[in-house]
Amino acid sequence: MEPSPSVSAAPASLADAPGAPLENVTEESSSLGREIVSGLVGLGVTMCCVIPPVVHLITGPLGPLLGGFVAANRANPGARG
């Protein structure tokens, strides 16, 4: 019995697989450096996502104080002041 035309056979090697890299995959090529760089990139993205909430946590309570200070310095006292 022959397989149906819609079923394809498995690729002969990793290089024949769809989406495979153009270079030969060998066990000699070290991926440790790439893994370290990927980890550092992930750490950088995480730190960039953590910074805004921390800044807002610290500066949020100071907002009314700073706003009142700026508004008080810009306002010109009128006849009542």
VEXGUKOL-723393 format. One record per atom (N, C-alpha, C): residue number from 0; residue in three letters; chain; x, y, z. Coordinates in steps of 0.001 Angstrom, whole numbers. Example, Ala and Ser with C-alpha at 12.3 -4.5 7.8 and 13.67 -1.06 7.14 Angstrom:
2
num; residu; chaine; u; v; w
0; ALA; A; 13190; -5690; 7800
0; ALA; A; 12300; -4500; 7800
0; ALA; A; 13200; -3300; 7800
1; SER; A; 12850; -2250; 7080
1; SER; A; 13670; -1060; 7140
1; SER; A; 12900; 30; 7870
This chain:
81
num; residu; chaine; u; v; w
0; MET; A; 842; -1169; 0
0; MET; A; 0; 0; 0
0; MET; A; 893; 1240; 0
1; GLU; A; 651; 2159; -913
1; GLU; A; 1461; 3372; -1048
1; GLU; A; 869; 4491; -192
2; PRO; A; 1725; 5339; 368
2; PRO; A; 1205; 6464; 1149
2; PRO; A; 494; 7456; 238
3; SER; A; -466; 8145; 806
3; SER; A; -1216; 9130; 17
3; SER; A; -306; 10290; -353
4; PRO; A; -587; 11016; -1421
4; PRO; A; 281; 12112; -1860
4; PRO; A; 353; 13253; -850
5; SER; A; -650; 13414; 31
5; SER; A; -628; 14522; 987
5; SER; A; 320; 14264; 2155
6; VAL; A; 719; 13011; 2372
6; VAL; A; 1633; 12682; 3454
6; VAL; A; 3050; 12686; 2901
7; SER; A; 3915; 13504; 3498
7; SER; A; 5291; 13564; 3004
7; SER; A; 6194; 12771; 3932
8; ALA; A; 7284; 12316; 3387
8; ALA; A; 8257; 11562; 4178
8; ALA; A; 9068; 12530; 5018
9; ALA; A; 9657; 12042; 6093
9; ALA; A; 10486; 12871; 6955
9; ALA; A; 11740; 13284; 6190
10; PRO; A; 12275; 14477; 6461
10; PRO; A; 13485; 14914; 5769
10; PRO; A; 14659; 13995; 6090
11; ALA; A; 15551; 13869; 5124
11; ALA; A; 16687; 12970; 5266
11; ALA; A; 17663; 13471; 6331
12; SER; A; 17808; 14786; 6474
12; SER; A; 18714; 15340; 7469
12; SER; A; 18154; 16659; 7966
13; LEU; A; 18809; 17214; 8992
13; LEU; A; 18358; 18495; 9523
13; LEU; A; 18484; 19606; 8499
14; ALA; A; 19466; 19510; 7615
14; ALA; A; 19672; 20547; 6604
14; ALA; A; 18530; 20564; 5594
15; ASP; A; 17827; 19443; 5427
15; ASP; A; 16722; 19377; 4480
15; ASP; A; 15398; 19819; 5093
16; ALA; A; 15351; 20008; 6402
16; ALA; A; 14102; 20373; 7075
16; ALA; A; 13718; 21800; 6715
17; PRO; A; 12424; 22085; 6614
17; PRO; A; 11998; 23455; 6335
17; PRO; A; 12409; 24382; 7476
18; GLY; A; 12915; 25533; 7137
18; GLY; A; 13349; 26490; 8144
18; GLY; A; 14705; 26173; 8736
19; ALA; A; 15419; 25216; 8181
19; ALA; A; 16735; 24855; 8706
19; ALA; A; 17735; 25938; 8334
20; PRO; A; 18740; 26159; 9168
20; PRO; A; 19750; 27160; 8832
20; PRO; A; 20529; 26754; 7587
21; LEU; A; 21063; 27744; 6916
21; LEU; A; 21793; 27467; 5694
21; LEU; A; 23146; 26825; 5967
22; GLU; A; 23714; 27101; 7143
22; GLU; A; 25003; 26508; 7455
22; GLU; A; 24810; 25100; 8021
23; ASN; A; 25844; 24325; 7969
23; ASN; A; 25780; 22968; 8510
23; ASN; A; 25732; 23020; 10025
24; VAL; A; 24888; 22199; 10600
24; VAL; A; 24779; 22127; 12047
24; VAL; A; 25738; 21049; 12528
25; THR; A; 26705; 21452; 13352
25; THR; A; 27666; 20487; 13875
25; THR; A; 27664; 20571; 15389
26; GLU; A; 28114; 19526; 16009
26; GLU; A; 28194; 19515; 17457
26; GLU; A; 29373; 20347; 17946
27; GLU; A; 30319; 20659; 17056
27; GLU; A; 31478; 21445; 17440
27; GLU; A; 31125; 22906; 17657
28; SER; A; 30105; 23405; 16960
28; SER; A; 29758; 24810; 17108
28; SER; A; 29153; 25033; 18491
29; SER; A; 29766; 25947; 19245
29; SER; A; 29354; 26194; 20627
29; SER; A; 28182; 27156; 20647
30; SER; A; 27183; 26820; 21418
30; SER; A; 26047; 27712; 21551
30; SER; A; 26068; 28418; 22900
31; LEU; A; 27093; 28195; 23701
31; LEU; A; 27171; 28805; 25020
31; LEU; A; 27223; 30321; 24927
32; GLY; A; 28006; 30841; 24016
32; GLY; A; 28098; 32292; 23844
32; GLY; A; 26770; 32895; 23429
33; ARG; A; 26081; 32228; 22501
33; ARG; A; 24772; 32715; 22064
33; ARG; A; 23761; 32648; 23199
34; GLU; A; 23841; 31628; 24024
34; GLU; A; 22922; 31510; 25155
34; GLU; A; 23174; 32600; 26189
35; ILE; A; 24426; 32920; 26422
35; ILE; A; 24752; 33990; 27369
35; ILE; A; 24248; 35327; 26842
36; VAL; A; 24483; 35600; 25557
36; VAL; A; 24010; 36853; 24964
36; VAL; A; 22486; 36919; 25009
37; SER; A; 21823; 35820; 24718
37; SER; A; 20357; 35798; 24774
37; SER; A; 19865; 36049; 26195
38; GLY; A; 20542; 35490; 27162
38; GLY; A; 20176; 35726; 28556
38; GLY; A; 20362; 37172; 28958
39; LEU; A; 21455; 37797; 28500
39; LEU; A; 21689; 39204; 28811
39; LEU; A; 20671; 40106; 28125
40; VAL; A; 20288; 39768; 26914
40; VAL; A; 19242; 40538; 26219
40; VAL; A; 17930; 40420; 26984
41; GLY; A; 17594; 39215; 27423
41; GLY; A; 16385; 39024; 28220
41; GLY; A; 16438; 39806; 29524
42; LEU; A; 17595; 39838; 30169
42; LEU; A; 17769; 40607; 31397
42; LEU; A; 17572; 42099; 31130
43; GLY; A; 18107; 42580; 30027
43; GLY; A; 17947; 43993; 29664
43; GLY; A; 16487; 44356; 29419
44; VAL; A; 15776; 43497; 28717
44; VAL; A; 14357; 43746; 28469
44; VAL; A; 13585; 43745; 29780
45; THR; A; 13907; 42820; 30665
45; THR; A; 13245; 42750; 31969
45; THR; A; 13498; 44018; 32776
46; MET; A; 14736; 44487; 32797
46; MET; A; 15055; 45705; 33548
46; MET; A; 14332; 46919; 32964
47; CYS; A; 14216; 46977; 31642
47; CYS; A; 13489; 48081; 31013
47; CYS; A; 12003; 48037; 31373
48; CYS; A; 11461; 46860; 31587
48; CYS; A; 10051; 46730; 31965
48; CYS; A; 9830; 46975; 33453
49; VAL; A; 10859; 46809; 34274
49; VAL; A; 10731; 47001; 35716
49; VAL; A; 10921; 48468; 36098
50; ILE; A; 11717; 49202; 35354
50; ILE; A; 12053; 50578; 35726
50; ILE; A; 10820; 51492; 35813
51; PRO; A; 9895; 51545; 34832
51; PRO; A; 8765; 52483; 34942
51; PRO; A; 7898; 52295; 36183
52; PRO; A; 7511; 51071; 36574
52; PRO; A; 6713; 50969; 37801
52; PRO; A; 7456; 51436; 39049
53; VAL; A; 8763; 51176; 39116
53; VAL; A; 9542; 51606; 40280
53; VAL; A; 9614; 53128; 40319
54; VAL; A; 9846; 53755; 39176
54; VAL; A; 9908; 55218; 39117
54; VAL; A; 8562; 55817; 39507
55; HIS; A; 7475; 55236; 39017
55; HIS; A; 6152; 55768; 39359
55; HIS; A; 5805; 55514; 40829
56; LEU; A; 6282; 54435; 41383
56; LEU; A; 6040; 54166; 42797
56; LEU; A; 6703; 55225; 43668
57; ILE; A; 7890; 55659; 43260
57; ILE; A; 8621; 56662; 44030
57; ILE; A; 8095; 58068; 43743
58; THR; A; 7877; 58402; 42484
58; THR; A; 7484; 59768; 42121
58; THR; A; 5981; 59998; 42199
59; GLY; A; 5183; 58949; 42252
59; GLY; A; 3728; 59125; 42319
59; GLY; A; 3274; 59946; 43513
60; PRO; A; 3704; 59613; 44726
60; PRO; A; 3300; 60417; 45883
60; PRO; A; 3858; 61841; 45859
61; LEU; A; 4940; 62062; 45135
61; LEU; A; 5531; 63405; 45067
61; LEU; A; 4834; 64291; 44036
62; GLY; A; 3985; 63711; 43188
62; GLY; A; 3313; 64470; 42131
62; GLY; A; 2505; 65646; 42642
63; PRO; A; 1615; 65459; 43610
63; PRO; A; 857; 66610; 44121
63; PRO; A; 1752; 67686; 44751
64; LEU; A; 2795; 67272; 45430
64; LEU; A; 3711; 68236; 46025
64; LEU; A; 4404; 69071; 44945
65; LEU; A; 4932; 68377; 43935
65; LEU; A; 5604; 69092; 42852
65; LEU; A; 4626; 69954; 42058
66; GLY; A; 3437; 69438; 41796
66; GLY; A; 2432; 70212; 41064
66; GLY; A; 2005; 71442; 41830
67; GLY; A; 1795; 71306; 43126
67; GLY; A; 1435; 72464; 43946
67; GLY; A; 2542; 73492; 43995
68; PHE; A; 3774; 73040; 44070
68; PHE; A; 4918; 73954; 44098
68; PHE; A; 5014; 74741; 42796
69; VAL; A; 4902; 74054; 41668
69; VAL; A; 4985; 74724; 40365
69; VAL; A; 3807; 75680; 40183
70; ALA; A; 2609; 75249; 40524
70; ALA; A; 1435; 76105; 40371
70; ALA; A; 1527; 77330; 41282
71; ALA; A; 2026; 77155; 42502
71; ALA; A; 2145; 78285; 43423
71; ALA; A; 3184; 79291; 42935
72; ASN; A; 4227; 78828; 42288
72; ASN; A; 5249; 79742; 41784
72; ASN; A; 4809; 80456; 40516
73; ARG; A; 3912; 79878; 39775
73; ARG; A; 3461; 80503; 38526
73; ARG; A; 2285; 81446; 38742
74; ALA; A; 1531; 81227; 39785
74; ALA; A; 350; 82055; 40028
74; ALA; A; 779; 83439; 40547
75; ASN; A; 150; 84458; 39990
75; ASN; A; 380; 85815; 40459
75; ASN; A; -679; 86164; 41506
76; PRO; A; -246; 86593; 42660
76; PRO; A; -1249; 86946; 43666
76; PRO; A; -2035; 88183; 43201
77; GLY; A; -3335; 88089; 43342
77; GLY; A; -4198; 89200; 42949
77; GLY; A; -4480; 90102; 44136
78; ALA; A; -5659; 90704; 44127
78; ALA; A; -6027; 91648; 45199
78; ALA; A; -6158; 90931; 46525
79; ARG; A; -6495; 89646; 46522
79; ARG; A; -6654; 88938; 47780
79; ARG; A; -5325; 88501; 48372
80; GLY; A; -4298; 88352; 47562
80; GLY; A; -3074; 87744; 48026
80; GLY; A; -2141; 88703; 48600
